Amino acid sequence: MTNLATYLKAQDKPTSTDLSVPTIALAIGAHPDDVEFGCGGTLAKWSNSGCMIHYLILTDGSKGTWDENRDASELAQTRKLETVESARTLSISAEVHFLGRIDGELESTPRERSEVAYLIRDIKPEVILGHDPFKRYRLHPDHRNAGWITCDSIVAARDPLFFPEHRLERHRPKALLLWEADEPDHFETTEGYLQLKVDALLKHRSQHESTMGISGEVSAAAKSQLAGMIASQAGAVSLRWNKKEAGEEFKLITDL
């Protein structure tokens, strides 16, 4: 098939907009702040409509700094507190779970799959959100492996002969939404929730300089700069989808 024919065929793929609000959603991020960047607006919208939001952060975030003199254990504890504060900004009743693997050393092994599958079976989310492990040229190993852990754990949680020692009923989510996908095919409207996403990100104070371009005190100008960046990203998504409203895009998988 020629490149043009392949391109045209890809444009014929079905697309979807706005899932029904799930009763329970689980967002799985490699590091503290990944969830907010990837799907913060969607989680805020769903929470406002009654969805119970769960976070699962897989690493301790202990290498997330440009300061070579920063104590890693202190940074990990700081980021844990920041994550809870940020999650409660998006959703006052959010529950945050931590796997606690060392930043930069995350792997997809049976141990990780067992722990994540246990949580899926325990809280029974209708929708799971996470990193797209299929993204081409993804540099950070934690992001790649977080995506594989998410996908592999969904399979383990749904099938009864995986990890019978859990002594929990198997659970099959209705949908998986993968952020930062090369081939997104689902749009979630986040109009009216961008400021909440910005406010949640600002709770990650340890990451202001390294990921948000904010140096020193968080001034009104700095807040405006971050809000502009998030609005620009949402606007680019809307433009790709020919939408007037702000949104976040995902690869949607329902054959779980």
Secondary structure by P-SEA (a helix, b strand, c coil): ccaaaaaaaaaacccccccccccbbbbbbccccccccccaaaaaaaaaabbbbbbbbccccccccccccccaaaaaaaaaaaaaaaaaaaccbbbbbbcccccccccccaaaaaaaaaaaaaccccbbbbccccccccccaaaaaaaaaaaaaaaaaacccccccccccbbbbcbbbbcccccccbbbbbcccaaaaaaaaaaccccccccccccccccaaaaaaaaaaaaaaaaaaaaaacccccbbbbbccccc
